[in-house]
Amino acid sequence: MPSTRETGRPLLRGWPSLRWVALALILVGGFVYYPIADNFIVSMTRQDIYSGEVAYVGAENYRRLLDDPVAWTALRNNVLYAAISVLFQVFAAFVLAAIVEGLENERWRRFWRAVYFIPSAISVTVAGLLFYFIYEPKTGLLDGALSMLGLGALIRPWLGSEQTALYAVIAMSQWQGFGYCSLLFGLAMQKIPREIYDASTMDGAGPLRRLWSITFPMTREMTGLMLIVTVTGAFQVFNEVMVMTAGGPNNSSQVLGTWLYQQGFMQNDFGYGAAIAAVIFAITLGSGMAQLWYTKRRRVRP
């Protein structure tokens, strides 16, 4: 029969781990969960961040949000941003990664990985300014190229038009994030045993069949992760829009993040800004949980 001292040793050995877990919980609680809860409290108030005056208004900020046409425009722009991002940064990036990883020469694989990844290493602010000059009316690279190709009728103020401003910002964002997503998909594909591809080739499966029946199912975990990251990132987008259009012209390129900033910090309406932040949190949390649930259901088990 083991002694009390011997049976107590495993518990004692676990105390250092419990201390680290407790420290992590304190940090996460203090820097993540407490600010989230505090934001919901602030969203129920009207605050003047300069004078410090606070008045409880209940759900007034949320009712105002429902009647705010700019907020609905921003939400619609976020949804459009997410849809286009999923198309390019998930599905198109997956196809590109499959093409690159399918090359026989390792040098060429490394070369194309680097080529597509380079834009992701550029700061969002720098990339925004770069595309700002590319979109410059008449003197920018884009309009100059259209003129040389005899497509002068397509020339327009890309960032100054309500019809094209948001799409111009989205194009810059996809250019920057496309290579990074392709690299992640490539890493997932490298873990697939080559023997599976060799066996399918011997059975007569072509490239498209191998892509659909082998590559896609065996990278489902990465696909689910990229969907979560891409959708939540699209609803949290801020820098790209702020650098290039600041939500203009006429609020046509506003997203929830920029509208939050303008209302909370520029208009000194901190409670209303907190209500917008609460909506962003609810949307990203809900979409993330839904995608995690769907990915878990469709998970390929060994």
Legacy VTK file of the C-alpha trace (Angstrom):
# vtk DataFile Version 3.0
C-alpha trace
ASCII
DATASET POLYDATA
POINTS 302 float
0.000 0.000 0.000
1.592 3.366 -1.073
2.378 5.843 1.640
0.692 9.219 2.019
3.927 10.894 1.003
4.125 8.889 -2.226
0.487 9.541 -3.197
0.898 13.261 -2.519
3.865 13.736 -4.825
1.898 13.890 -8.108
-0.309 16.619 -6.634
2.730 18.571 -5.502
4.347 18.199 -8.905
1.209 19.679 -10.463
1.253 22.881 -8.385
3.728 24.780 -10.642
1.528 24.038 -13.663
-1.567 25.217 -11.798
0.188 28.461 -10.875
0.998 29.128 -14.544
-2.585 28.312 -15.542
-3.894 30.690 -12.865
-1.533 33.433 -14.074
-2.697 32.912 -17.671
-6.345 33.090 -16.575
-5.689 36.340 -14.715
-3.986 37.888 -17.757
-6.684 36.725 -20.185
-9.405 37.873 -17.808
-7.791 41.275 -17.275
-6.881 42.020 -20.884
-9.639 40.211 -22.820
-12.789 39.372 -20.875
-12.879 42.432 -18.609
-12.574 44.906 -21.531
-15.349 43.032 -23.380
-17.660 43.238 -20.367
-16.718 46.873 -19.742
-17.450 47.724 -23.377
-21.010 46.429 -23.006
-21.423 48.579 -19.888
-20.087 51.656 -21.694
-22.448 50.976 -24.624
-25.357 51.586 -22.211
-24.161 55.104 -21.430
-23.604 58.492 -22.992
-20.063 59.651 -22.207
-18.064 62.802 -22.788
-14.435 61.672 -22.840
-13.212 65.244 -22.328
-15.311 66.289 -19.353
-15.757 62.785 -17.917
-19.554 63.131 -17.680
-21.432 59.825 -17.840
-25.193 59.284 -18.190
-26.943 55.927 -18.307
-29.175 55.654 -21.396
-29.979 51.924 -21.494
-30.469 50.504 -24.981
-30.763 53.939 -26.634
-27.423 53.549 -28.436
-28.549 50.221 -29.920
-31.879 51.686 -31.032
-29.988 54.547 -32.624
-27.711 52.036 -34.312
-30.701 50.288 -35.901
-31.874 53.612 -37.363
-28.425 54.737 -38.543
-28.212 54.458 -42.379
-24.413 54.828 -42.336
-24.107 51.915 -39.915
-26.154 49.730 -42.284
-23.947 50.847 -45.189
-20.876 49.948 -43.137
-22.294 46.528 -42.260
-23.122 45.856 -45.903
-19.584 46.856 -46.876
-18.155 44.502 -44.248
-20.254 41.636 -45.603
-19.081 42.393 -49.148
-15.502 42.621 -47.889
-15.854 39.211 -46.219
-17.407 37.558 -49.291
-14.679 38.766 -51.656
-11.973 37.906 -49.119
-13.281 34.335 -48.804
-13.321 33.997 -52.590
-9.715 35.162 -53.045
-7.932 34.463 -49.750
-9.455 31.017 -49.202
-10.568 29.373 -52.440
-8.273 31.124 -54.942
-5.341 30.876 -52.506
-6.047 27.146 -52.123
-5.902 26.634 -55.908
-2.695 28.674 -56.204
-1.059 26.688 -53.393
-2.030 23.422 -55.106
-0.460 24.627 -58.377
2.766 25.744 -56.692
3.095 22.603 -54.578
2.434 20.501 -57.686
5.611 21.742 -59.376
8.279 19.065 -59.690
11.288 21.354 -59.153
11.838 22.357 -55.514
13.673 25.546 -56.550
10.679 26.727 -58.524
8.391 25.975 -55.592
10.550 28.075 -53.271
10.764 30.867 -55.842
6.981 31.176 -56.316
6.327 30.915 -52.580
8.630 33.904 -52.035
7.114 35.877 -54.931
3.567 35.530 -53.630
4.530 36.064 -49.981
6.461 39.334 -50.462
3.327 41.591 -50.513
2.318 40.186 -47.108
5.589 41.442 -45.622
4.693 45.040 -46.511
3.004 47.173 -43.858
-0.702 47.792 -44.406
-0.090 51.536 -44.227
2.696 51.380 -46.811
0.600 49.162 -49.101
-2.332 51.557 -48.754
-0.194 54.540 -49.700
1.310 52.577 -52.612
-2.123 51.813 -54.034
-3.236 55.350 -53.282
-0.662 56.543 -55.829
-1.521 53.705 -58.228
-5.154 54.884 -58.195
-4.181 58.553 -58.619
-6.471 60.001 -61.335
-4.793 60.368 -64.760
-1.231 60.313 -63.395
-1.487 56.996 -61.536
-0.126 53.702 -62.825
-3.588 52.162 -63.332
-4.998 54.991 -65.443
-1.712 55.222 -67.356
-1.909 51.513 -68.210
-5.526 51.867 -69.337
-4.549 54.761 -71.614
-1.720 52.750 -73.183
-4.103 49.854 -73.858
-6.644 52.131 -75.516
-9.120 51.757 -72.652
-9.292 55.425 -71.734
-13.068 55.195 -71.337
-12.495 53.176 -68.154
-10.408 55.895 -66.500
-12.081 57.293 -63.387
-11.238 58.596 -59.891
-11.061 55.140 -58.341
-10.943 56.324 -54.731
-13.088 59.396 -55.372
-16.118 57.610 -56.800
-18.842 56.121 -54.623
-19.177 53.206 -57.049
-15.507 52.152 -57.029
-13.928 53.352 -53.757
-14.707 50.253 -51.686
-13.701 47.848 -54.470
-10.399 49.692 -54.878
-9.655 49.236 -51.165
-10.661 45.555 -51.279
-8.377 44.964 -54.267
-5.400 46.284 -52.297
-6.296 44.098 -49.328
-6.555 40.941 -51.459
-3.238 41.696 -53.156
-1.544 41.896 -49.784
-3.136 38.870 -48.084
-3.344 36.475 -51.021
0.245 35.183 -50.808
0.175 34.656 -47.049
-2.945 32.488 -47.310
-1.382 30.531 -50.174
1.702 29.887 -48.058
-0.393 28.504 -45.194
-2.287 26.224 -47.551
1.026 25.110 -49.033
2.306 24.129 -45.585
-0.832 22.045 -45.017
-0.405 20.340 -48.398
3.218 19.476 -47.670
2.043 17.290 -44.778
-0.005 15.052 -47.082
1.961 11.799 -47.717
3.199 11.584 -51.303
2.307 7.880 -51.338
-1.388 8.777 -51.453
-0.879 10.853 -54.600
1.268 8.124 -56.182
-1.376 5.485 -55.478
-4.152 7.659 -56.905
-2.085 8.338 -60.025
-1.603 4.596 -60.536
-5.377 4.184 -60.226
-5.830 6.662 -63.067
-6.893 9.778 -61.094
-6.143 13.040 -62.886
-4.951 16.334 -61.329
-8.456 17.695 -60.715
-9.626 14.421 -59.219
-6.616 14.326 -56.871
-7.248 17.943 -55.901
-10.898 17.289 -55.030
-10.606 13.821 -53.495
-7.261 14.063 -51.683
-5.937 17.606 -51.264
-9.172 19.316 -50.305
-10.363 16.778 -47.680
-6.914 16.472 -46.105
-6.515 20.240 -45.760
-10.001 20.767 -44.324
-8.589 21.851 -40.956
-6.550 24.626 -42.596
-9.510 25.622 -44.758
-11.693 25.972 -41.670
-9.029 28.030 -39.912
-8.588 30.316 -42.929
-12.345 30.829 -43.183
-12.503 31.911 -39.534
-9.477 34.202 -39.816
-10.651 35.725 -43.110
-14.249 36.401 -42.059
-13.383 37.794 -38.633
-10.608 39.896 -40.181
-13.066 41.301 -42.729
-15.392 42.491 -39.964
-12.487 44.005 -38.028
-10.900 45.764 -41.018
-9.815 49.324 -40.267
-6.333 50.326 -41.442
-6.872 49.713 -45.154
-10.001 51.867 -45.333
-8.651 54.566 -43.031
-5.426 55.017 -44.995
-6.995 55.073 -48.451
-10.455 56.676 -48.126
-11.230 57.295 -44.424
-14.727 56.025 -45.228
-15.414 58.388 -48.104
-16.587 59.591 -50.466
-19.946 60.328 -48.856
-19.537 57.375 -46.443
-19.657 54.916 -49.374
-16.612 52.957 -48.155
-17.357 53.080 -44.441
-16.930 49.853 -42.512
-17.928 49.239 -38.915
-14.387 49.815 -37.644
-14.000 53.243 -39.258
-17.525 54.310 -38.268
-16.756 53.287 -34.686
-13.575 55.389 -34.728
-15.287 58.444 -36.190
-18.223 58.311 -33.783
-16.270 57.400 -30.658
-13.138 59.493 -31.005
-13.851 62.211 -33.552
-17.467 62.946 -32.588
-16.879 62.323 -28.865
-19.764 59.840 -28.776
-18.023 57.123 -26.826
-21.146 55.203 -25.806
-22.340 54.933 -29.394
-18.874 53.824 -30.482
-18.947 51.122 -27.792
-22.321 49.915 -29.141
-20.781 49.558 -32.615
-17.867 47.652 -31.059
-20.339 45.327 -29.319
-22.000 44.587 -32.657
-18.622 43.810 -34.249
-17.811 41.467 -31.363
-21.164 39.679 -31.614
-20.819 39.184 -35.372
-17.241 37.890 -35.240
-17.952 35.634 -32.261
-21.067 34.188 -33.881
-19.424 33.581 -37.256
-16.341 32.049 -35.628
-18.393 29.656 -33.498
-20.540 28.656 -36.474
-17.500 27.893 -38.600
-15.839 25.944 -35.786
-18.991 23.863 -35.367
-19.228 23.180 -39.092
-15.522 22.310 -39.360
-15.798 19.902 -36.429
-18.752 18.144 -38.054
-16.947 17.745 -41.372
-13.601 16.826 -39.871
-11.802 13.937 -41.548
-10.941 11.419 -38.852
-8.107 8.909 -39.246
LINES 1 303
302 0 1 2 3 4 5 6 7 8 9 10 11 12 13 14 15 16 17 18 19 20 21 22 23 24 25 26 27 28 29 30 31 32 33 34 35 36 37 38 39 40 41 42 43 44 45 46 47 48 49 50 51 52 53 54 55 56 57 58 59 60 61 62 63 64 65 66 67 68 69 70 71 72 73 74 75 76 77 78 79 80 81 82 83 84 85 86 87 88 89 90 91 92 93 94 95 96 97 98 99 100 101 102 103 104 105 106 107 108 109 110 111 112 113 114 115 116 117 118 119 120 121 122 123 124 125 126 127 128 129 130 131 132 133 134 135 136 137 138 139 140 141 142 143 144 145 146 147 148 149 150 151 152 153 154 155 156 157 158 159 160 161 162 163 164 165 166 167 168 169 170 171 172 173 174 175 176 177 178 179 180 181 182 183 184 185 186 187 188 189 190 191 192 193 194 195 196 197 198 199 200 201 202 203 204 205 206 207 208 209 210 211 212 213 214 215 216 217 218 219 220 221 222 223 224 225 226 227 228 229 230 231 232 233 234 235 236 237 238 239 240 241 242 243 244 245 246 247 248 249 250 251 252 253 254 255 256 257 258 259 260 261 262 263 264 265 266 267 268 269 270 271 272 273 274 275 276 277 278 279 280 281 282 283 284 285 286 287 288 289 290 291 292 293 294 295 296 297 298 299 300 301
